[in-house]
Amino acid sequence: MTVLRVEELEAQMDHRRKKYIRQADGSYKCPTCGVTIRAISVAHPIWNGPFAMSGSGQVFNEQRPYCPKCEEAPSDGGGPVATKGSYHNP
């Protein structure tokens, strides 16, 4: 399992936003097939505690886009995110 730092998660989200073509109405289209992009809510547990795999129980929810024609729907269970100063991100 990969534990992401907050900066790494933000970089992944930025890359996904640039992957699709924004339309005038605010929707996004797949550059390959032209289908409207869908999104699934992915929950990332926040590991912000002083011990390995410990945290406050908080979850960061991300809307992860995908093309329903070209891509497989992503899992709704995201990897843990370690905040600065926690065990996994000192």
N, C-alpha and C positions, 0 to 999 in steps of 0.2 A: 504494500500500500504506500502511495506517495502522499506525504504531508505537504501541502502547499503553503507558502508564505502569502500574505495578503497581496503583495506586489505581483506574484506569479499568477494568482487568480485573476487580478485585474488585467494583466497582459493577455491571458487567454480569452477573457470576455471581449476585450478590444479587438483581438484578431477575428473572433466570430462575427462581430458587428460589421467589419470591413469585408467579410467574405461574400455577402449578399448585396444585391442592387436595391437601393431605396427608391420607391416609387413616389410620385407626387402626392398620393393620398396617405403616405406614411407607412404603407405596407412594404414588405421586402419580397423580391423575386430571386429565384435561383438563376445564376448566370448561365448554367448549363442547359436546363430544360424549360425555364420560364414559369415554373409552378410557384404559387404563393408559399412563402415560408411559414412554417408552424413553429410553436415553441412549447417546451415542456418545463415545468417547475422542478428544479433540482435542488435538493437540500444538502448543504455542507455543514457538518457539525464543527463547531468552533472549539478547538483545543487551546484554551487559554489558562490552564492550570499550571501549578508548579511541578507536577509529576507527569510521567509519560502517559499519554492518552487520557489526561484529565481535563475537565472543563466545567463551565458553569451550567451546561445544558442548553446554551443558546445555539441557534441554527441560522446560517446565512442562506436565504433562498435566492436562487439565480434563475432567470428565464433563459433557457438554452435553446437557441434556434436550430432548426434542421429542415432539410428539404424532404418532404414525405415521399417523393418519387426517387430521388438519387441516393438518399442516405437512410440508414437504419435509425429508428427513434432512439435517442439516448436514454440511459438508465436514469431513474429519478433519484437515485442515491449517489450523492457526490462525495468526493474525497474530503477528508478533514482539512481545515484551515487553521494554521497556528499563528496567533497574533504575536506582535513584537513583545519580548519580555517573558514569553511563556517557555516551558521546558523545551519545545521543539524549535523555537526561534528566539534564542537568547539575545 
